[in-house]
Amino acid sequence: MTVKRTSHTVYDTKYHLVWAPKYRKWILRGDIQQRVGEIFGEVAANHDIEIDTMEIAKDHVHLFVTFPPRESIARVVGKFKSISASIIIREYPGVKRELWGGHFWQVGYFARTVGDAVTAEVIRRYIRYHQTEETTPKQLQLF
């Protein structure tokens, strides 16, 4: 993943996202596991999301993704969860017997922003520089 561009934005956002099926059931097996991966790929392709790495375990999923900052993390997770849930429940009706209550995914999720060379300390140093040190218009080198 490298620096991306939209018409008005340059960004380098990376997120580690994790969530689980309702009741942390081991439902992501075999065909369902493979189909969830396919659906996630389709969602990403249709919504300007790049999946760097994906792992679908039997009871949770991990995605390492980047997407434009116009989208919130909650909205992106919601897209993955809602689209995949409706397709899986429609294509595999037996899933509803295992997941009573009509929900495929748990409500919550885990999200972490990830940086490469630009760590929290580099950002702090950059901001401090602009607060106290800058006297001429020049750009501090981050890397």
VMD Tcl script that draws the C-alpha trace (Angstrom):
set ca {
  {0.00 0.00 0.00}
  {1.34 3.38 -0.96}
  {0.14 6.95 -0.99}
  {-3.23 7.13 -2.75}
  {-5.00 10.02 -4.44}
  {-8.56 11.11 -5.05}
  {-9.59 14.29 -6.84}
  {-9.08 16.43 -3.71}
  {-7.18 14.23 -1.29}
  {-3.81 12.56 -0.90}
  {-3.84 9.88 1.79}
  {-1.99 6.98 3.31}
  {-4.45 5.32 5.67}
  {-4.12 1.75 6.86}
  {-6.50 -0.04 9.21}
  {-6.50 -3.41 10.92}
  {-10.14 -4.47 11.34}
  {-11.44 -7.52 13.23}
  {-14.96 -8.78 13.94}
  {-16.73 -12.05 14.62}
  {-19.96 -13.86 13.81}
  {-22.76 -13.57 16.34}
  {-22.07 -15.53 19.53}
  {-18.53 -16.12 18.18}
  {-19.88 -19.26 16.54}
  {-17.50 -21.33 14.41}
  {-19.64 -20.78 11.34}
  {-17.00 -19.52 8.91}
  {-16.05 -22.97 7.60}
  {-15.74 -24.53 4.17}
  {-17.96 -22.97 1.52}
  {-19.13 -20.18 3.81}
  {-15.55 -19.23 4.65}
  {-14.62 -19.11 0.97}
  {-17.79 -17.20 0.03}
  {-17.22 -14.56 2.73}
  {-13.74 -13.96 1.27}
  {-15.22 -13.56 -2.20}
  {-17.89 -11.17 -0.94}
  {-15.31 -9.07 0.91}
  {-13.31 -8.82 -2.32}
  {-16.41 -7.67 -4.20}
  {-17.30 -5.11 -1.52}
  {-13.76 -3.73 -1.63}
  {-13.75 -3.50 -5.42}
  {-17.12 -1.72 -5.49}
  {-16.41 0.76 -2.68}
  {-12.86 2.05 -3.31}
  {-11.33 -0.11 -0.57}
  {-8.02 -1.91 -1.02}
  {-7.52 -5.16 0.91}
  {-3.84 -5.74 1.64}
  {-4.29 -8.89 3.72}
  {-7.35 -10.88 4.72}
  {-7.76 -13.85 7.03}
  {-11.06 -15.55 7.65}
  {-10.85 -17.86 10.64}
  {-13.71 -20.09 11.74}
  {-14.88 -17.62 14.37}
  {-13.58 -14.17 13.29}
  {-12.13 -12.18 10.40}
  {-9.07 -9.95 10.04}
  {-8.76 -7.33 7.31}
  {-5.81 -5.03 6.67}
  {-7.26 -2.33 4.43}
  {-6.86 1.18 3.13}
  {-9.67 3.47 2.01}
  {-10.17 7.19 1.36}
  {-10.59 9.40 4.43}
  {-14.03 10.51 3.22}
  {-15.24 7.18 4.62}
  {-15.43 6.51 8.34}
  {-14.15 3.26 9.81}
  {-17.65 2.47 11.07}
  {-19.13 2.95 7.62}
  {-16.56 0.70 5.95}
  {-17.01 -2.05 8.55}
  {-20.77 -1.65 8.16}
  {-20.51 -2.18 4.41}
  {-18.48 -5.36 4.80}
  {-20.75 -6.73 7.51}
  {-24.17 -5.82 6.12}
  {-23.53 -6.86 2.52}
  {-21.85 -10.13 3.47}
  {-24.52 -11.00 6.06}
  {-27.42 -10.53 3.67}
  {-25.73 -12.58 0.93}
  {-24.65 -15.41 3.25}
  {-28.09 -15.69 4.89}
  {-29.74 -15.73 1.44}
  {-27.32 -18.27 -0.08}
  {-26.98 -20.50 3.00}
  {-30.40 -20.60 4.71}
  {-29.17 -23.19 7.24}
  {-27.05 -20.47 8.86}
  {-30.17 -18.93 10.42}
  {-30.71 -22.09 12.50}
  {-27.26 -21.69 14.07}
  {-27.47 -17.94 14.54}
  {-30.81 -17.26 16.16}
  {-31.94 -13.64 16.37}
  {-31.49 -12.88 12.67}
  {-27.97 -11.42 12.85}
  {-24.89 -12.90 11.23}
  {-22.17 -10.66 12.70}
  {-21.66 -9.35 16.23}
  {-22.47 -5.68 16.66}
  {-18.95 -4.58 17.62}
  {-15.57 -4.67 15.93}
  {-11.91 -3.87 16.58}
  {-10.12 -1.17 14.60}
  {-6.53 0.03 14.76}
  {-4.78 2.55 12.57}
  {-1.41 1.37 11.35}
  {1.63 3.36 10.32}
  {4.88 2.46 8.65}
  {7.63 5.05 8.91}
  {5.32 7.76 10.24}
  {4.98 6.80 13.88}
  {3.19 8.71 16.63}
  {6.51 10.23 17.72}
  {7.31 11.46 14.20}
  {3.94 13.26 14.08}
  {4.51 14.79 17.54}
  {7.93 16.03 16.43}
  {6.47 17.46 13.21}
  {3.75 19.34 15.12}
  {6.21 20.65 17.74}
  {8.46 21.86 14.94}
  {5.61 23.85 13.41}
  {4.58 25.23 16.80}
  {7.95 26.54 17.91}
  {10.70 26.25 15.33}
  {9.37 27.29 11.98}
  {10.47 30.78 11.01}
  {10.74 30.48 7.23}
  {8.38 28.71 4.85}
  {10.00 25.31 4.36}
  {8.88 21.74 4.80}
  {10.24 19.41 7.48}
  {11.35 16.06 6.11}
  {9.40 13.25 7.78}
  {11.49 10.40 6.37}
}
mol new
graphics top color blue
foreach p $ca { graphics top sphere $p radius 0.5 }
foreach p [lrange $ca 0 end-1] q [lrange $ca 1 end] { graphics top cylinder $p $q radius 0.2 }
display resetview
